[in-house]
Amino acid sequence: MIREPNEGIRRHKLMPDSLKNKIPQLYSQDGNKNPNVYAKFFSPYSGYTFYITEFDGKDTLFGYVTGTHFPEWGYSSLNELAKANNNGLPLIERDTSFKPKKFKSIKK
């Protein structure tokens, strides 16, 4: 079992195996105007929220990011998100109660 950075402080994994196995590969939902969203990562210290729709199974995530100047679709590194901290406090958390849903239901 591989430990993620900040896992002990966070008290949960950003990407547990049970979730990792559900998220489709990168580009598998390409062109879909209403893709499935499988996970929600957020910062409790800002308005940053990342809705994950695809994952390469190792490090690269794709999804919709809000809480920035312009909400947009984009890529991110799971490892970088897991390591992000401020004075030892993790900056990114996973919404452990989030259930997969269609993107348009989130966008409302």
C-alpha positions in Angstrom: 0.0 0.0 0.0 1.5 3.3 -1.1 1.0 6.3 1.2 0.2 9.6 -0.3 1.8 12.8 1.0 -0.2 14.4 3.8 -2.4 11.2 4.1 -1.9 11.0 7.9 -2.8 14.6 8.5 -5.7 14.6 6.0 -6.9 11.3 7.5 -8.0 10.0 4.1 -6.5 9.4 0.7 -7.2 11.8 -2.1 -7.3 8.9 -4.5 -8.1 5.6 -2.8 -8.0 2.5 -4.9 -11.8 2.1 -4.8 -12.1 5.5 -6.5 -9.0 5.1 -8.8 -10.6 2.0 -10.3 -13.9 3.8 -11.2 -12.5 6.9 -13.0 -12.2 6.4 -16.7 -8.9 6.8 -18.6 -7.9 10.2 -20.0 -9.7 11.1 -23.3 -12.4 8.4 -22.8 -15.1 11.1 -22.3 -13.6 13.4 -24.9 -16.3 15.3 -26.8 -19.0 14.4 -24.3 -20.8 17.6 -23.4 -22.1 16.1 -20.2 -19.4 13.8 -18.9 -19.6 11.8 -15.6 -17.8 13.4 -12.7 -16.3 10.9 -10.3 -14.6 12.9 -7.5 -14.6 16.4 -6.0 -11.3 17.9 -4.6 -11.4 21.2 -2.9 -9.5 23.6 -0.8 -11.1 24.5 2.6 -9.0 27.7 2.5 -10.1 29.1 -0.9 -12.9 28.7 -3.4 -10.8 26.2 -5.4 -12.8 23.1 -6.5 -11.7 20.4 -9.0 -14.3 18.0 -10.4 -12.5 14.9 -11.7 -13.8 13.3 -14.9 -10.8 11.3 -16.1 -7.5 9.9 -14.7 -4.6 8.2 -16.3 -4.4 5.7 -13.3 -1.1 7.1 -12.1 -0.8 10.9 -11.8 -2.6 12.9 -14.4 -6.2 14.1 -13.6 -8.6 15.9 -16.0 -11.7 17.8 -15.0 -13.4 21.1 -14.4 -11.8 23.7 -12.1 -13.7 26.4 -10.3 -12.6 29.0 -7.8 -10.0 30.6 -10.2 -10.5 33.7 -12.2 -12.1 31.7 -15.0 -13.6 28.3 -14.4 -12.1 25.9 -17.0 -11.4 22.3 -18.0 -7.8 21.2 -17.4 -5.2 18.8 -16.2 -3.5 18.5 -12.9 -1.1 16.2 -11.1 -2.5 14.0 -8.3 0.9 14.0 -6.6 1.2 17.8 -6.7 -2.3 18.1 -5.2 -1.6 15.5 -2.5 1.7 17.3 -1.5 0.3 20.9 -1.5 0.4 22.2 2.1 0.7 25.3 4.1 2.7 25.0 7.3 2.0 21.3 7.3 -1.7 21.5 6.7 -3.0 19.9 3.5 -4.4 22.5 1.1 -6.5 20.0 -0.9 -9.1 17.6 0.4 -11.5 15.1 -1.2 -15.2 15.5 -0.6 -15.7 12.0 0.9 -19.5 12.2 0.6 -19.4 13.1 -3.1 -21.3 10.7 -5.3 -20.6 10.4 -9.1 -23.0 12.5 -11.2 -23.3 14.2 -14.5 -21.4 17.4 -15.1 -24.5 19.5 -15.9 -26.0 18.7 -12.4 -22.8 20.3 -10.9 -22.8 23.3 -13.2 -26.3 24.4 -12.0 
